[in-house]
Amino acid sequence: MLKEIIERRSCRNFDVNRMVEDEKINKVVEAGLLAPSGMNRQDSIIIVIKNKETRDRLVKLNASMLSRDSDTFYGAPVILIVANKKTPFAKYDGALVMENMMLEATHLGLGNIWIHRAKEEFESSEMKDILKSLPINIDDYEGVGHLALGYSLVKEYPSKEIKPNRVFKI
C-alpha cells in the first residue's frame, strides 16, 4: 500500500476521450464503501456521474462557486461525489471514503484529484435538481468532496518532498 501512497498525485490533465471502465469504477467505489466510519455507521454515500450532460451541469455549478467559467474537474470523464448524512462525523467519515478511493484509483492506474465545494453544492437548488432522480433526500446529506477520475495524460510525476519538522515524539 505504501507504493500507492507514494505514487498518488493530483491529476489536472485527464484524457477527455477515454472513459473509465465500469469494472474499475466499481473497484474504486468499493474501496470507498470499505472506509472506516464513526461507530461503524457507514453514513457516507457515493454518487457516480458518467453522463456527460450531468457532468457538465455539475462542472458549471462547481465553477460558478469560484466565479469561473472553466472545467474545475480538469476534463475528467467520471465524477464520484461523496456525501455523508449530517452527523458530527460527516466530514471525517467522508474524508476517509475519499482517501480510500484515491488510493484504489492510483492502484488501478487512474488519475484522480479531490475537488472541493461539494458542501456548498449540496446546499444549492441546482444540485437538488441534478440529484432529484435519486432515492435520497439531499437535505439529509452534507457534500464532502468530489473525486474526479479518469486516465491521466501525465505519465510521470516528480517525487513528493516531505516537509521536515512534522513529527514529534514524547
Buried (B, 14 or more C-beta within 10 A) or exposed (E): EEEBEEBBBEBBBBBBEEBBEEEBBEBBBEBBBEBEBBEEEBBBBBBBBBEEEBBEBBBBBBBBEEEEEEBBBBBBBBBBBBBBBEBEBBBBBBBBBBBBBBBBBBBBEBBBBBBBBBBEBBEBEEBBEBBEEEEEEBEEBBBBBBBBBBBBBEEEEEEEEEEEEEEEEE
